[in-house]
């Protein structure tokens, strides 16, 4: 997602927004594994 996104204010110091992302498996072996999956991401924010 390389587009501006509107963020919602949760309280005076926390801004939050939820995004849905998908993954593209690079190997068939990774695709055949079944189990729990967790991911995290870092987001850079620029203020103008």
ChimeraX commands (.cxc) that place a marker at each C-alpha (Angstrom):
marker #1 position 0.00,0.00,0.00 radius 0.5
marker #1 position 1.81,3.06,-1.23 radius 0.5
marker #1 position -1.00,5.56,-0.79 radius 0.5
marker #1 position -1.82,8.11,1.91 radius 0.5
marker #1 position -4.12,6.73,4.61 radius 0.5
marker #1 position -6.32,8.57,7.09 radius 0.5
marker #1 position -5.49,7.76,10.71 radius 0.5
marker #1 position -8.01,7.91,13.54 radius 0.5
marker #1 position -7.22,9.49,16.89 radius 0.5
marker #1 position -7.70,7.06,19.81 radius 0.5
marker #1 position -6.80,9.51,22.58 radius 0.5
marker #1 position -4.58,12.54,23.03 radius 0.5
marker #1 position -1.34,10.64,22.33 radius 0.5
marker #1 position -2.19,7.50,20.35 radius 0.5
marker #1 position -3.17,7.40,16.68 radius 0.5
marker #1 position -4.40,4.10,15.29 radius 0.5
marker #1 position -5.53,2.60,12.01 radius 0.5
marker #1 position -6.03,-1.02,10.95 radius 0.5
marker #1 position -4.86,-2.41,7.62 radius 0.5
marker #1 position -5.36,-5.73,5.86 radius 0.5
marker #1 position -2.35,-7.20,4.07 radius 0.5
marker #1 position -1.71,-10.35,2.10 radius 0.5
marker #1 position 1.42,-12.45,1.68 radius 0.5
marker #1 position 2.90,-14.07,-1.40 radius 0.5
marker #1 position 4.69,-17.31,-0.57 radius 0.5
marker #1 position 8.03,-17.57,-2.37 radius 0.5
marker #1 position 8.32,-21.38,-2.24 radius 0.5
marker #1 position 5.88,-24.28,-2.46 radius 0.5
marker #1 position 7.35,-25.76,0.76 radius 0.5
marker #1 position 6.35,-22.64,2.70 radius 0.5
marker #1 position 2.85,-22.79,1.19 radius 0.5
marker #1 position 2.25,-26.37,2.39 radius 0.5
marker #1 position 2.99,-25.61,6.05 radius 0.5
marker #1 position -0.14,-25.40,8.17 radius 0.5
marker #1 position -0.22,-23.62,11.50 radius 0.5
marker #1 position -0.50,-20.34,13.31 radius 0.5
marker #1 position 1.04,-17.31,11.69 radius 0.5
marker #1 position 1.84,-13.92,13.22 radius 0.5
marker #1 position 3.33,-10.85,11.59 radius 0.5
marker #1 position 4.25,-7.32,12.54 radius 0.5
marker #1 position 5.28,-4.23,10.61 radius 0.5
marker #1 position 7.04,-0.93,11.18 radius 0.5
marker #1 position 5.37,2.15,9.74 radius 0.5
marker #1 position 7.19,5.39,8.97 radius 0.5
marker #1 position 5.05,8.50,9.43 radius 0.5
marker #1 position 5.89,11.86,7.90 radius 0.5
marker #1 position 4.23,15.06,9.13 radius 0.5
marker #1 position 3.99,18.05,6.84 radius 0.5
marker link #1:1,2 radius 0.2
marker link #1:2,3 radius 0.2
marker link #1:3,4 radius 0.2
marker link #1:4,5 radius 0.2
marker link #1:5,6 radius 0.2
marker link #1:6,7 radius 0.2
marker link #1:7,8 radius 0.2
marker link #1:8,9 radius 0.2
marker link #1:9,10 radius 0.2
marker link #1:10,11 radius 0.2
marker link #1:11,12 radius 0.2
marker link #1:12,13 radius 0.2
marker link #1:13,14 radius 0.2
marker link #1:14,15 radius 0.2
marker link #1:15,16 radius 0.2
marker link #1:16,17 radius 0.2
marker link #1:17,18 radius 0.2
marker link #1:18,19 radius 0.2
marker link #1:19,20 radius 0.2
marker link #1:20,21 radius 0.2
marker link #1:21,22 radius 0.2
marker link #1:22,23 radius 0.2
marker link #1:23,24 radius 0.2
marker link #1:24,25 radius 0.2
marker link #1:25,26 radius 0.2
marker link #1:26,27 radius 0.2
marker link #1:27,28 radius 0.2
marker link #1:28,29 radius 0.2
marker link #1:29,30 radius 0.2
marker link #1:30,31 radius 0.2
marker link #1:31,32 radius 0.2
marker link #1:32,33 radius 0.2
marker link #1:33,34 radius 0.2
marker link #1:34,35 radius 0.2
marker link #1:35,36 radius 0.2
marker link #1:36,37 radius 0.2
marker link #1:37,38 radius 0.2
marker link #1:38,39 radius 0.2
marker link #1:39,40 radius 0.2
marker link #1:40,41 radius 0.2
marker link #1:41,42 radius 0.2
marker link #1:42,43 radius 0.2
marker link #1:43,44 radius 0.2
marker link #1:44,45 radius 0.2
marker link #1:45,46 radius 0.2
marker link #1:46,47 radius 0.2
marker link #1:47,48 radius 0.2
view
